[in-house]
Amino acid sequence: MAEIGAVLLAAGASQRFGADNKLLANIGGRPLIRWVAEEIVHSGAEAVVVTGCDHLLIEKALDGLVLRFAHNPNWTRGMGSSIAAGVMALGSQALGAFIVPGDMPFLTSAC
């Protein structure tokens, strides 16, 4: 277990984006959420992806990456409930957590 984990928020419905989930939008040949998840994996942090709406499609978009999923059945209650679900999924051995919104395609693992 890593001392510092990452909670990748991918539970929302992206209602302001239109009919499609923005996390699944094709950016440079990959879904937006995959860009962010790959950077977290490259950082070496233990990653928990919190899903809600479109959880099966989000999980499929992240297929093959070394990370865990935590489904938030209460995702409609807002981001706070997803943060709580992700931190709980990291477990008590984690000393801290980065909270990472899934819609940050220019995030890098570089310090």
N, C-alpha and C positions, 0 to 999 in steps of 0.2 A: 504494500500500500504506500503510495506517495504521500509525503507530508502535506503538500499543497495540491489540491485537486482543481479541476475546472468543471463548472456546471454550464453546459451549453444549452441555452434556452431555445427550444424549437417546438413550442406547444401552441402558439397562437394561430389564429385563422387568417391573418393578413387581410382583413376586411377592407382596409383602405387601399390595398394594392389592386383590387378588382376581383374578378372571378377566380383567379388562380392563386395558389399559395406562393408568396414571393420567395420562400426558402427553397422552392423547387424550380425557380426560374433558371433557365440556362444562361450561365455567364461564362463565356470562353470555353464552352464545351462541357461544363460541369454544372451541377446544381449549386446554387449559391451556398446552401448549408454545407456542402462538401468542402468548399474552399476553406470555410472557417474551421470545420472539424479536422481537416488535414493539418492545419497550422497548430491546432491544439495537440494533436498526436505527435507532431514533430517536436513540440516543446518538451515532451517527456512527462507532462503532467497526466495524472490519471483523469480520464474524462468520463463524465456522465452526461448523456444527452437526455434532456427532459422533453418528452413528446406529449402531445394532446391531440389537437385537430390533425387530421391526415397522418396519424402516427405510422401506419403501415408504409405509406409513400416516403416519409422521412427516413424510416429505418432502411428501406430499399436503397435510397439515395446514398446512404452511408455504408452500404454493404462492403465488407472486406477491411474496414478500419478497426483498429484495436481500441474499442471503447465500450461502455456499457450504456444501457437505456433504462430510464425510469419513466414510466407512463404516469402522467398526472391526470387522473379522472376529473379533477376539479379545475381544469385549465381555463374554463370560462370565468372563473373568479379573479383572474388577473395574474400578472407576472409574479407577484409575491407568493402565490401558492405554488408556482413552478420553481421558484428559487428554493422554497422550503422543501419541496419534493427532491430536488437535486442534492441539496446539502445533506438531507437525511440519507439519500442513496450512497453518498460518499462514505458515510460511516463515521464513527466516533474517533477513529485513529487519524483522520485528516485534521491537521492543525489549522488549516485555512482553505479558502476556495476563491478562485477567480470566477466571477459571474460574467458569462460571455453571451451577449445577444447573438442569435444566429444570423443576423442580417448585416454582418460586418465583413464584406468580402476583401477588404484591404488589410485586415489584421495579419500580422506576421508573428512568428515565434522568435524573431531576433530581439535581442536585448538592446 
